[in-house]
Amino acid sequence: MAQGAGTRMEIAARTGLSGDVVDAALEHLQRMGRIVSEQLSSGCPDEGCGTCPSGKSDGSAGCGSSGARGPVLLRLSQRPEGPPDSAEKV
C-alpha cells in the first residue's frame, strides 16, 4: 500500500500472494490499527437501500446491488512511537 497499490487485487499481483492471504493480512493490519477502513461517500448509504435515491419503495436495491457494498478507503495510520510490541518481534 505504501508503494501505491490501489486495490486488493493489485496488492496480490505486486506481492505474488493469493487474494485470500492479502485479505487476511489487511484484516490483521486493521485489527492492529495500522490501517483504517473508511466508507467512501459514493458507496451505498449506511441506512440501507430504502434511503438511497435509486432504492425501491419496499427498501430493496433499485440499482441492481445485492446489498450495501461500495468503495472503501484503506488508509495507512501512523506507527505508534515507542518500543515495538511483542507481535512485531522476530
URGI-V409772 format. One record per residue. RES is the residue in three letters. PHI is phi as a letter, one per 40 degrees, with the letter a starting at -180 (999 if undefined). Layout:
{{RES	PHI} {RES	PHI}}
//
This chain:
{{MET	999} {ALA	c} {GLN	c} {GLY	g} {ALA	c} {GLY	c} {THR	b} {ARG	c} {MET	c} {GLU	c} {ILE	c} {ALA	c} {ALA	c} {ARG	c} {THR	c} {GLY	g} {LEU	c} {SER	c} {GLY	d} {ASP	c} {VAL	c} {VAL	c} {ASP	d} {ALA	c} {ALA	c} {LEU	c} {GLU	c} {HIS	c} {LEU	c} {GLN	c} {ARG	c} {MET	c} {GLY	g} {ARG	c} {ILE	b} {VAL	b} {SER	c} {GLU	b} {GLN	c} {LEU	c} {SER	c} {SER	c} {GLY	c} {CYS	c} {PRO	c} {ASP	c} {GLU	c} {GLY	h} {CYS	c} {GLY	c} {THR	c} {CYS	c} {PRO	d} {SER	c} {GLY	c} {LYS	c} {SER	c} {ASP	c} {GLY	g} {SER	c} {ALA	c} {GLY	b} {CYS	b} {GLY	g} {SER	c} {SER	c} {GLY	i} {ALA	c} {ARG	b} {GLY	a} {PRO	c} {VAL	b} {LEU	c} {LEU	b} {ARG	b} {LEU	c} {SER	b} {GLN	c} {ARG	c} {PRO	c} {GLU	c} {GLY	h} {PRO	c} {PRO	c} {ASP	c} {SER	c} {ALA	c} {GLU	c} {LYS	c} {VAL	b}}
//
